[in-house]
Amino acid sequence: MTLNEYKEKHKLSNKDLAKLIGLTGKNPIVSVIRYLKSERIPHPRFMKVITEKTGVQPNSFYEEWYETHKL
């Protein structure tokens, strides 16, 4: 399961997803959007939280990133 699939399955907004994984700062929603679009891979600290709270595995971020960037 990817983070996008988790978000859709649980009908979460980007804001709710940011809260769930503990993102803070000036604009955590932008970070969530970048994760969802494979523009950014979460820092290991957040990767651990994402896996614990959603069941989304770290590999899914890397697989999506490589697919998006065609490397």
N, C-alpha and C positions, 0 to 999 in steps of 0.2 A: 504494500500500500504506500502511496506517496502522500506528501503533505496536502497536495491539492485534493486528492481523493478523500482524505480524512476530513478536510474542511467542508467539502460538499456533503459527505455522508452525515456529518453532525450539524449541518446548516449553520456554520459559524461565519461571522463577519471577520474581516481582517483585524479589526480592533479586538474582537473576542479571542481570536487566535493569538494575537500578541500578548494579551493578558494571560492566557492559559500557559504559554511558554515562558512567561516572566520577562518579556522584553520591556525595557524602560528607556528613558532618554528623551531627546528632543522630538523624534517622530518614529516610534517603534513600528507603526503601520507600514512605513516605507520598507523597513527591513523584511517584514512578512511578505510584502509584495515581491520583493527581490528574491526571496527564498522560493516563492511560488512560481516565479518566471524563470527560475534557474539562472538568475543573474548573480547570485551570491550563495555560497555554501555556509551554513551556520558555523559559528565558532564552536569548538568542542564542548565548551561549558553549556551552550544552548542545545547542542546536538544531544547531549545526555538527557536534558530535561525534555526535549521533544520526544525522544525514544521512550522515556519513562511515562510521560503523560498521554502520548498518542499511539504508541506502538509502531510508529514510523521508523524504519531502520535507516541508519546513516548511509548505507549503500545506495538507497533510493535517490538521495541528493546527488551523489556522484554520477550515477547512471543517467539521471535526467540532464545533468550539466554536460556530460560528454555527448549525449544525444543532441542536445541543443546547439552545442558548439562544434559538432562534427569532427572531433579529434580522434 
